[in-house]
């Protein structure tokens, strides 16, 4: 089953692609965007809806927002499969969504040959935001819209989520065992027990020894559990 982009990633793509109900030439600037009619010259790529391209887009074509949403989901399936196939390290849901948005924008060829993908597959997760920030030009010009989109994708990449990939299921992070609350829970009954059998300096020494021992055992248990889960 193909992994799907999450709702936040879908919102990001729709925000930056914007809904255009008619077929237009993506070579035109947004301010000069016009409906392409049969016979009109197209200098770039015929596009409609949320950046949908392909043989299904015809001159003179118009669609509703609901139809554009369906087209977007159909288009994204291809990019989701590509990201899932090309990325060999585990990704959380937001990281996957950020990469699908990026791939959808720059294309499969560019993403597949990118330094970003090479570094990520080598385990260098931290390099991704900086690599994203390099993809901000169009036709040789730095575009503020692309700068903003890359920043949004980097922000989505950095958001926490459960780790998941096509081989690793998403699971909530296990709560830490060694916490102040747990230490209090262990220390309180021990202190009460010591008070029943000792008093004075001996009570303080024994209470401290029990508390330190309990914390050490909790630390060892938690460490072993983390090592087993790694």
N, C-alpha and C positions, 0 to 999 in steps of 0.2 A: 504493500500500500504506500502510495506517495505521501510524503510528509507535506502538510499544508502550512502556509504562512499563518501566523496568529492575527488576531483582530487588530492589534496595535500596528503591526506591519502593514496590514491592508489599508488602514486609515492613513498611514504615512504615504503610501504610494498614491492613493486617491487624492491626497492633499497636493502633492507635487505634480502629478500628471494633469489634474484638473479635468472636469467633465466638459467635453465639446460635443454637442449633439449632431454635428455635421462633418462630412468628409472634408479634410483640409490638407494643405501642403505643409509638412513640418519644417520646410526650409524657410517659410515666412516667419517673421517675428510675431509674438503674441499680439502686438498692437495692430499688425497688418493682416492678421489671420482672416481668411475669407473662405466661403464655401466653394469647393471645387465642383464645377459643373462638367458634364461630358464635353470633351473637346478642349478643355482648358489645359494649358501647359503645367506640368508638375515638375519642379526643379529638385525636390527632395523626395520624401516618402509620403504617400497618401495615408492619412491617419484619421482616427475617429474615436469618440468616447474617451476612455482613460488611457490614451496612448496606444490604442490597438492598431496594428498594421497587418498587412497580409492580403491575399487574393480576395478575401471576403469584403474588403473595403473598396467600394466603387464610387466613382464621381457622381455627385448629386445625392448621395446616400444620407439619410438622417435616422437617428435612433433616440429612444427614450433613455433616461438615466438608469432604469431597471435593466434595459437591454445592454447598456454600457457596462453595468456591474457584472452581468453574466459573461460578457466578452472578456472582461478583465480576469475573472476567475479562470476562464478557459485558457487565456494567454499565460497566466501565471503558472499553470500546471507544467508547462514546458520548462520554465525557469526554475521552478521548485525541484523538478527532476534533475536538472543540470547541476544545481548547487548541491543537492543530495549526493549525486554521483561523484562530483569533483572534490568535495571536501572530505578528507579522510579522518579528521579529528572530531571529537564530540562537540556539538554546539548546543547551547541552550536555546529556548524558543525565540528570544529576542535577537540573539546573534544570527540565527537562521533567517529570521525575517529581514534583518538589516542587509544580509548578503543577497537575498532574493530581490529586494528593492534595488540594490546596486546593480545586480546582474540584469534586471529588467531594463534599467536605464542605459547601461553601457553596451549590453549585448553579450551573448554567450562567448563569442570569440575573444573579446577583450577581457572578460572575466577569466576565461580559461587560461590565457597567456599572462595574466597579471602577476606582478611581484607580490601583490597582496595574497593571492592564493598560494603561491610558493612558500611565503613566510608562514602563513597560517598552517599549512599542512606540515610544516617543520615544527609546529608547536608554539610559534611566536604569536600568541593571541594579542599581546600588548601592541604589536606593530600595526594592527588593523586600522585604528582611527587615523593614524598618520598616513597610511597608504590610501585610505579613502579620500583624504584631503587633497591628494595629488590629481584627482579626476574632476577638475573644475573648469575645463576649457571646452569650447565648442567652435569648430571651424577656426581654430588657432587663437581664439579670444577667451580670456577669463570671464566667466559668467557668474554674476552674483547669485543668480537662481541656483546654479549648481553648487556654489559654495555653501549656500543655505541647506540644500538637500543633503550634501555630504555631511554637514554638521548634524543634521537630524538623524541620519543613518548611524553616525558615530555615537550619538546620544542613545539611540535604541540599542546599539551593540553593547553599550556599557551598563545597561539596566540589568539588574539581577533577575535570574530565573533558574528553574531546575535544569540540570544538565540532561540533554537527550540527543540521540543521533539515531541513524537507522539501525544501529546495533545496541544502543544503550537507552533503555526506557527512562522517561522522566520520573524522578522520585524526589519527594521532599527531603531537604537536608535533615539529618538526624540531630535532635537537640543535644547540646553538650551535657555530659554527666557532671563534670566538675564545675559547679556553680556555687555562688554564695548561699543560695537557698538550700541546696543539697547539703552543703557543709553544716548549716545551722540545724537541718533535720537530723543529721548524724550526731552532731555535737551535743544537742540538747538532752537526749536521753542518756548519753554517756556522762554528762555533767551531773544529772540527777542521780545516777547510779553511784558515782564517786562520792557525792555528798552524803549518801547513806552509810558509807563505810570509812570515810576518811575526813579529816578536818585540818585546818591550818595550812602550813607550807606544803605538807605532803599532798594535800588535795590539789593545790595549784600545779605542782610538778606533774602529778599523775594525769590531771586534766589536760595539760599542755601536751604530754606525751601521747595520750589517746587521740587528741585532735589532730596532731601532726601525722600520726600513723594512719588515721582515717582518710585524711586528705591525700596522702601518698598512695594509698590503695585505690582511691577513686581516680587519681591521675593515671596510674598504671592501667587500670581497667579501660578508661576512656581512650588512652593511647593505643592499646591493643585493638580496640574496636575500630578506631580510625584506620589503623594499618590493614586490618582485615577488609575494610570497605574500599580501600584504595585500589 
